[in-house]
Amino acid sequence: MSYAQTGYRFPIRVAAEAEAARLLGELRRSEALADGRLSGRMNQNPHLLFPWMDALVRHAAVLDAVEGVIGPDILCWASQFFIKGVGDAAFVSWHQDGNYWGLSSADVVTAWIALTPSTPLSGNMRVMPGTHLAPVPHADTFAVDNLLSRGQEITVEVDEAQAVDITLAPGEMSLHHVLIVHGSAPNRASWPRVGFAVRYVSPHVRQLNGDRDSALLVRGEDSFGHFTHETPPEADMHPDAVARHAAIVDAKLDVLYAGAARAGKRHETAGLA
């Protein structure tokens, strides 16, 4: 079945396992520059802080697959790492991304790039095929171990027997639709589960929950001008990049928490999905 029918596609090989290992090493080096852990605000759009991540969101194999879904003109709207350490209680509740991103169209796709094995044991992403066809109600739980910003979860029953495990080897990626119901369990493996999630949008998409949004043009052209174009980082944690990043994160959080009853994890800022 096609992406249009199921709302997901995997596995897509975008890098050799040796290259994935090199990228994992780059992540560890970047974490050392960030006081030992890439978390909180530093894990919101980190491709705007580190050139190697900027290169990854522009990777030709990644963009070729994305182009097959949303077309040749591509903006990178957001990115972050989803890291579950060994024995980590962290999980992701069943949810749809599009419920709270404020974007005007479903021409939005997430590329989830595995840097370590993502398996049922390590808490891989699971999806509910075909659920991308319509939005469903959500509620905010603010659960502490939930990696999502509000601990948001759908309020309709899920038949987990129908869920598909998105199993990925290092260097493979999946694509998933902005409305597909997905989640993941804690990591029970002997290795950390590390994935880089990159959110791509077509330039005709607009932000509905704020006056202005921003994104990075990574392929083709933007003939609509709905997004302020972001600037790649000059070097790791370059002062100018850090200042730009801070302003961008503030604006993104205003969108993410629009209508929230509580601040939730706003100040520590967990993942978008």
PyMOL commands that set and color helices and strands:
alter all, ss='L'
color gray80, all
select helices_A, chain A and resi 3-6+17-33+40-43+46-48+51-57+60-70+97-99+131-133+160-162+239-256
alter helices_A, ss='H'
color red, helices_A
select strands_A, chain A and resi 8-13+74-84+92-95+108-114+125-127+138-140+152-154+164-165+172-177+182-184+193-201+213-219+227-229
alter strands_A, ss='S'
color yellow, strands_A
deselect
rebuild
show_as cartoon
